[in-house]
């Protein structure tokens, strides 16, 4: 082999090695986010801004968030067991309307750190407060779905409303999901024990099965989207099982009545009257009277996942309330 051939061969081999290294780096980042992510980013030329952002809470937990657009800020809190990705359609819609949109992954959910301790509503609210203060958000519109509605309510009750302009609670769990002597319209503890057992025994299958009542896909004539079901499953499986198990207590047994009574900003409740996950009679119909001057908008025949199944209607109602 002459010198020119050797040089060409060496150059080709080097190029192949670079391609292989870059590919392996990207695969490692996908398989183990947070461990190989930095190395893969360097290899592929991506930046922290393009991948998302993190804030570090007081106990060292990294909380992932998206922050898009400019304008009045709108902050979204997701339901269990999902992530910030559940709000993508709303974030794109409002971002295109001139708003700054932010959504975080609750600790032990999505891309945030999976923690053994601290998976409780006090800490969720404190994490949210830390994010809001770090970004110095003001004149803020807070939007919470399901468990995220409890998170928003507890933030407002625990940290006050001075940075907040309005709040929207969608299919939200307040005031209290659990049936008690003083809350006879709630659900039996056995319902939530069943969720715990399903999550512990076979989390993957349980999340797949949960999509059917969640989006009302088990109703006659429902148009089932396998893509929506797979997205729910993927978001759920990104989270940590310990934190997800702990969170079940937070959306079922925490009483948010005192938090609701402290809300002194315009508040909109949106709820489907065929919500099989958070029945409207034990939630929005009881929570609405506790928030002075609030509005309740009922979606007839709608399910728990109405931000997806009634996406365009919900987006329009959300925008109208923000602008109103």
C-alpha positions in Angstrom: 0.0 0.0 0.0 1.5 3.4 -1.0 1.6 6.4 1.3 -1.4 8.1 -0.3 -3.5 5.0 0.2 -2.4 4.7 3.8 -3.3 8.4 4.4 -6.8 7.9 2.8 -7.4 4.7 4.8 -6.4 6.4 8.0 -8.6 9.4 7.3 -11.6 7.2 6.5 -11.1 5.2 9.7 -10.8 8.4 11.8 -14.1 9.7 10.3 -15.9 6.5 11.0 -14.7 6.6 14.6 -16.0 10.2 15.0 -19.4 9.2 13.6 -19.5 6.2 15.9 -18.5 8.2 18.9 -21.2 10.8 18.2 -23.9 8.2 17.6 -23.0 6.3 20.8 -23.0 9.6 22.8 -26.5 10.4 21.5 -27.7 6.9 22.3 -26.2 7.1 25.8 -28.0 10.4 26.5 -31.3 8.9 25.4 -30.8 5.8 27.5 -29.4 7.5 30.6 -30.4 11.2 30.7 -28.4 13.2 33.2 -25.5 10.8 33.2 -24.3 10.8 29.6 -26.2 13.9 28.6 -23.3 16.3 28.9 -20.9 14.2 26.9 -23.5 13.6 24.2 -24.3 17.3 24.0 -20.7 18.0 23.5 -20.4 15.4 20.8 -23.6 16.5 18.9 -23.2 20.3 19.5 -26.5 20.7 21.3 -26.8 23.2 24.2 -28.6 23.3 27.5 -31.1 25.8 26.1 -32.1 23.4 23.3 -32.5 20.5 25.7 -34.3 22.3 28.4 -33.3 23.9 31.7 -32.9 22.9 35.4 -33.2 24.7 38.7 -31.8 23.2 41.8 -34.1 23.2 44.8 -33.0 23.7 48.4 -32.4 20.0 49.0 -30.3 19.7 45.9 -33.0 18.2 43.7 -32.8 19.2 40.0 -36.2 20.3 38.6 -36.5 20.3 34.8 -38.5 23.0 33.1 -39.2 24.3 29.6 -39.3 28.1 29.1 -40.5 29.3 25.7 -41.5 32.7 24.1 -41.8 36.2 25.5 -44.6 38.2 27.1 -46.8 37.7 30.2 -45.8 34.4 31.8 -48.1 31.4 31.9 -46.9 28.5 34.2 -48.3 25.0 33.8 -48.4 22.2 36.4 -49.0 18.7 35.1 -51.1 15.8 36.5 -50.0 12.4 37.8 -48.0 10.5 36.5 -47.2 12.8 33.6 -44.6 15.5 32.8 -44.4 19.0 31.3 -44.9 17.4 27.9 -48.6 17.0 28.7 -48.9 20.8 28.1 -47.1 21.0 24.7 -50.2 21.9 22.7 -51.1 24.7 25.1 -47.6 26.0 25.3 -47.2 26.2 21.5 -50.7 27.8 21.2 -50.1 30.5 23.8 -46.5 31.0 22.7 -47.7 31.8 19.2 -50.2 34.3 20.8 -47.4 36.3 22.4 -47.1 34.7 25.9 -44.1 33.3 27.7 -44.9 29.7 28.6 -43.2 27.6 31.3 -43.8 24.1 32.4 -41.8 21.9 34.8 -41.5 18.2 35.6 -42.5 17.7 39.3 -39.8 16.0 41.3 -39.7 12.3 40.6 -41.6 12.9 37.4 -40.4 13.2 33.9 -36.8 14.5 33.6 -36.5 15.9 37.1 -34.4 14.0 39.7 -36.0 11.0 41.3 -36.0 11.4 45.0 -36.7 9.0 47.9 -37.9 11.8 50.2 -39.7 15.0 49.6 -42.4 13.7 47.4 -45.1 15.6 49.2 -47.3 18.6 48.4 -45.4 21.0 50.7 -42.2 20.3 48.9 -43.9 20.4 45.5 -45.2 23.9 46.3 -41.8 25.0 47.5 -40.1 23.6 44.4 -42.6 25.6 42.4 -41.9 28.8 44.4 -38.2 28.3 43.9 -38.7 28.1 40.1 -41.0 31.2 40.1 -38.5 33.2 42.2 -35.5 32.0 40.2 -37.1 33.2 37.0 -38.5 36.3 38.7 -42.0 35.7 37.3 -44.5 38.4 37.9 -48.1 39.0 36.7 -48.2 35.2 36.4 -51.0 33.0 35.2 -50.9 29.6 36.8 -52.6 26.6 35.2 -52.8 23.2 36.9 -54.4 20.0 35.8 -55.5 17.2 38.2 -52.7 16.9 40.8 -51.2 20.0 39.3 -54.3 21.8 40.3 -53.6 20.8 43.9 -50.0 22.0 43.4 -51.2 25.4 42.2 -53.7 25.8 45.0 -51.2 24.8 47.6 -48.6 27.1 46.2 -51.1 30.0 46.4 -52.1 29.0 50.0 -48.5 28.5 51.2 -46.6 31.2 49.3 -49.2 33.8 48.6 -50.6 35.5 45.5 -48.4 38.6 45.1 -46.6 37.3 41.9 -49.9 35.9 40.4 -52.5 37.5 38.2 -54.9 34.6 37.6 -55.3 30.9 38.2 -56.9 28.1 36.1 -57.7 24.7 37.7 -58.5 22.0 35.2 -60.0 18.6 36.2 -58.3 19.5 39.5 -58.3 17.4 42.7 -59.1 20.2 45.3 -60.7 20.4 47.8 -60.3 16.7 48.8 -60.6 13.5 46.9 -60.9 11.1 49.8 -64.2 10.2 51.4 -64.3 11.2 55.0 -67.0 11.9 57.6 -66.9 15.6 56.7 -66.5 14.8 52.9 -69.1 12.1 52.2 -69.0 12.8 48.5 -65.3 11.7 48.1 -64.0 8.4 46.9 -63.3 5.4 49.2 -59.7 4.8 50.3 -59.9 1.5 48.5 -59.9 3.3 45.1 -56.5 4.9 45.9 -55.1 1.7 47.4 -56.0 0.1 44.1 -54.0 2.8 42.2 -51.1 2.1 44.6 -51.3 -1.6 44.0 -51.5 -1.3 40.2 -48.6 1.1 40.1 -46.5 -1.1 42.3 -47.3 -4.5 40.8 -47.1 -3.7 37.1 -46.7 0.0 36.5 -46.3 -0.2 32.8 -49.5 -2.2 32.2 -51.4 -0.1 34.8 -50.5 3.2 33.0 -51.6 1.7 29.7 -54.9 0.6 31.2 -55.4 3.9 32.9 -55.5 5.8 29.6 -58.9 4.3 28.8 -61.0 6.0 31.5 -58.5 9.0 31.7 -59.4 10.1 28.1 -62.9 8.6 28.1 -61.8 6.1 25.5 -63.9 3.4 27.3 -67.2 5.3 26.4 -69.4 4.0 23.5 -68.4 5.7 20.3 -65.2 7.2 21.6 -62.4 7.8 19.0 -59.3 6.2 20.5 -55.9 7.6 19.7 -53.2 5.1 20.2 -50.7 7.9 19.9 -52.2 9.7 22.9 -52.2 6.5 24.9 -48.5 5.8 24.1 -47.6 9.4 25.0 -49.2 9.0 28.4 -47.4 5.7 28.9 -44.1 7.2 27.9 -44.4 10.2 30.2 -45.4 8.0 33.1 -42.6 5.6 32.6 -40.0 8.4 32.6 -40.8 9.1 36.3 -39.6 7.3 39.4 -41.9 4.7 40.9 -41.1 5.7 44.5 -42.1 9.3 43.9 -45.1 8.3 41.9 -46.3 6.0 44.7 -45.8 8.8 47.3 -47.7 11.3 45.1 -50.9 9.2 45.2 -51.4 10.3 48.8 -50.9 13.9 47.8 -53.6 13.9 45.3 -56.0 11.8 47.3 -55.7 12.5 51.0 -54.5 16.1 51.2 -57.2 18.7 52.0 -56.8 21.9 50.0 -59.8 23.7 51.5 -57.7 26.2 53.4 -55.6 26.9 50.3 -58.7 27.6 48.2 -60.0 30.1 50.7 -56.8 32.1 50.5 -57.0 32.6 46.7 -57.8 36.2 46.0 -57.1 36.3 42.3 -59.5 35.7 39.3 -59.8 31.9 39.1 -61.3 29.6 36.5 -62.3 26.0 37.1 -62.8 23.8 34.0 -64.0 20.3 34.5 -65.7 17.6 32.5 -68.9 16.2 33.9 -68.0 12.7 32.8 -64.6 12.8 34.5 -64.0 9.2 35.7 -60.7 10.0 37.4 -61.6 13.1 39.4 -65.4 13.2 39.6 -66.7 16.7 39.3 -69.1 16.4 42.2 -66.3 15.7 44.7 -64.0 18.4 43.2 -64.8 21.4 41.1 -68.5 21.7 42.2 -67.2 21.9 45.8 -64.0 23.9 45.2 -65.6 26.7 43.1 -67.7 28.1 45.9 -64.6 28.2 48.2 -62.8 30.7 45.9 -64.5 34.0 46.0 -65.5 35.3 42.6 -64.3 32.3 40.7 -65.9 30.8 37.6 -66.8 27.2 36.8 -67.0 26.1 33.2 -68.4 22.6 32.8 -67.6 20.6 29.6 -70.7 18.4 29.1 -69.8 14.7 28.5 -66.1 15.4 28.8 -63.4 13.3 30.3 -60.4 13.9 32.6 -57.9 14.4 29.8 -59.9 17.3 28.2 -56.8 19.3 27.5 -56.1 16.7 24.9 -59.5 15.4 23.8 -61.0 18.9 23.7 -57.8 20.7 22.9 -59.0 23.5 20.6 -62.0 24.4 22.9 -59.8 24.4 26.0 -57.1 26.5 24.3 -59.7 29.1 23.3 -61.3 29.2 26.8 -57.8 29.5 28.4 -56.8 32.4 26.1 -60.1 34.2 26.6 -59.7 33.9 30.4 -56.2 35.2 30.3 -57.1 38.1 28.1 -60.4 38.9 29.8 
